[in-house]
């Protein structure tokens, strides 16, 4: 539970809420419309479903969780992990983008790349070296064949 409040909940919950309150307090302009609201809610809900799916897979296929203190015992490589290595981090980014589209917050727009950069640093300097140490060649082969963030589009010939 501590991880959820320090990690993901802070990134897509606490900090965005504080930034939106600061936006309102400073009376900064908000850029939003019915279309951005719809797209934003679709983005947030889709990302939430992806995060729940990933958590379920970690529990049922990996015999663990996405929480670093309770790691999966087996490497999970099934869909959506067969398309990208970091679908949980991708879902957090999509929630942030959805929040920005719904609120139109200028400060939240600035927060998204900062949070994304922090996620990249966490993944590349902590999580992936840990996975290589834990799963060895299996993870190395997986990372050689599956992109980290964005799925590869099929080539059209």
C-alpha positions as CSV (number, residue, x, y, z in Angstrom):
1,X,0.0,0.0,0.0
2,X,2.9,2.4,0.8
3,X,4.2,1.9,-2.8
4,X,0.9,2.9,-4.3
5,X,0.8,6.2,-2.4
6,X,4.4,7.0,-2.9
7,X,4.7,5.9,-6.5
8,X,1.8,5.8,-9.0
9,X,-0.8,7.6,-6.9
10,X,1.5,10.5,-6.3
11,X,2.4,10.8,-9.9
12,X,-1.2,10.7,-11.3
13,X,-3.1,11.7,-8.2
14,X,-1.6,13.9,-5.5
15,X,0.8,16.1,-7.7
16,X,-1.8,16.6,-10.5
17,X,-4.4,17.6,-7.9
18,X,-2.0,20.1,-6.3
19,X,-1.1,21.5,-9.7
20,X,-4.7,21.9,-10.7
21,X,-5.4,23.7,-7.4
22,X,-2.5,26.0,-8.1
23,X,-3.8,26.6,-11.6
24,X,-7.1,27.6,-10.1
25,X,-5.5,29.8,-7.4
26,X,-3.3,31.6,-9.9
27,X,-6.3,31.8,-12.3
28,X,-4.2,30.4,-15.2
29,X,-6.1,29.8,-18.4
30,X,-7.5,26.3,-19.1
31,X,-7.7,25.0,-22.6
32,X,-10.4,22.4,-22.8
33,X,-13.6,21.5,-24.8
34,X,-16.2,18.8,-24.9
35,X,-14.0,16.9,-27.4
36,X,-10.9,17.0,-25.2
37,X,-13.1,16.0,-22.2
38,X,-14.3,12.9,-24.1
39,X,-10.9,12.0,-25.3
40,X,-9.4,12.6,-21.9
41,X,-12.0,10.3,-20.1
42,X,-11.5,7.7,-22.8
43,X,-7.7,7.9,-22.3
44,X,-8.0,7.7,-18.5
45,X,-10.5,4.8,-18.5
46,X,-8.5,2.8,-21.1
47,X,-5.3,3.4,-19.1
48,X,-7.0,2.3,-15.9
49,X,-8.2,-0.9,-17.5
50,X,-4.7,-1.6,-18.9
51,X,-3.2,-1.0,-15.4
52,X,-5.7,-3.5,-13.8
53,X,-5.0,-6.0,-16.6
54,X,-1.3,-5.8,-16.0
55,X,-1.7,-6.1,-12.3
56,X,-3.9,-9.2,-12.8
57,X,-1.3,-10.7,-15.2
58,X,1.5,-10.1,-12.7
59,X,-0.5,-11.9,-10.0
60,X,-1.8,-14.8,-12.0
61,X,1.1,-15.4,-14.5
62,X,4.0,-14.0,-12.6
63,X,3.0,-15.0,-9.1
64,X,3.7,-11.5,-7.7
65,X,2.8,-7.9,-8.3
66,X,4.0,-4.8,-10.1
67,X,5.0,-3.5,-6.6
68,X,8.9,-3.7,-6.3
69,X,8.7,-5.1,-2.8
70,X,6.5,-8.0,-4.0
71,X,8.0,-8.8,-7.5
72,X,6.8,-11.4,-9.9
73,X,8.5,-14.8,-9.6
74,X,8.2,-15.4,-13.3
75,X,8.7,-13.1,-16.2
76,X,5.3,-12.1,-17.7
77,X,5.6,-11.8,-21.5
78,X,2.0,-12.3,-22.6
79,X,-0.2,-9.6,-24.1
80,X,0.1,-6.6,-23.4
81,X,3.6,-7.4,-22.2
82,X,4.3,-9.0,-25.6
83,X,3.8,-5.6,-27.3
84,X,5.7,-3.4,-24.8
85,X,7.9,-4.1,-21.8
86,X,6.4,-1.3,-19.7
87,X,2.6,-1.3,-20.1
88,X,2.1,-0.2,-16.5
89,X,4.3,2.9,-16.9
90,X,2.5,3.5,-20.2
91,X,-0.8,3.4,-18.5
92,X,0.4,6.0,-15.9
93,X,1.4,8.3,-18.7
94,X,-1.9,7.8,-20.5
95,X,-3.8,8.6,-17.2
96,X,-1.7,11.9,-16.9
97,X,-2.5,12.8,-20.5
98,X,-6.2,12.1,-19.9
99,X,-6.2,14.3,-16.8
100,X,-4.6,17.1,-18.8
101,X,-7.2,16.8,-21.6
102,X,-10.1,16.8,-19.2
103,X,-8.9,19.7,-17.1
104,X,-7.0,21.7,-19.6
105,X,-4.5,22.6,-16.9
106,X,-1.4,24.4,-18.1
107,X,0.7,23.2,-15.1
108,X,-0.4,19.6,-15.6
109,X,0.7,19.9,-19.2
110,X,4.2,20.9,-17.9
111,X,4.1,18.0,-15.3
112,X,3.6,15.2,-17.8
113,X,7.1,15.3,-19.4
114,X,8.7,15.7,-15.9
115,X,6.8,12.6,-14.6
116,X,7.6,10.7,-17.8
117,X,11.3,11.5,-17.5
118,X,11.2,10.3,-13.8
119,X,9.6,7.1,-15.0
120,X,12.2,6.6,-17.7
121,X,15.0,7.1,-15.1
122,X,13.3,4.7,-12.7
123,X,12.9,2.0,-15.3
124,X,16.4,2.3,-16.9
125,X,18.4,2.7,-13.7
126,X,16.5,0.5,-11.2
127,X,13.9,-1.8,-12.6
128,X,15.5,-3.1,-15.8
129,X,18.9,-3.8,-14.2
130,X,17.0,-5.7,-11.4
131,X,15.1,-7.7,-14.0
132,X,18.3,-8.6,-15.8
133,X,19.8,-9.7,-12.5
134,X,16.7,-11.7,-11.6
135,X,15.9,-13.3,-15.0
136,X,19.2,-13.2,-16.8
137,X,19.3,-14.2,-20.5
138,X,15.5,-14.7,-20.5
139,X,14.9,-11.0,-19.8
140,X,17.7,-9.9,-22.0
141,X,16.2,-11.8,-24.9
142,X,12.8,-10.4,-24.1
143,X,14.1,-6.8,-24.0
144,X,16.0,-7.4,-27.3
145,X,12.7,-8.3,-29.0
146,X,10.0,-6.2,-27.3
147,X,10.1,-2.4,-27.3
148,X,10.1,-0.6,-24.0
149,X,7.4,2.0,-24.4
150,X,5.5,2.0,-27.7
151,X,4.4,-1.0,-29.7
152,X,6.0,-1.4,-33.1
153,X,3.5,-1.0,-35.9
154,X,3.4,-3.7,-38.5
155,X,5.3,-2.9,-41.6
156,X,3.3,-2.3,-44.7
157,X,4.9,-3.6,-47.9
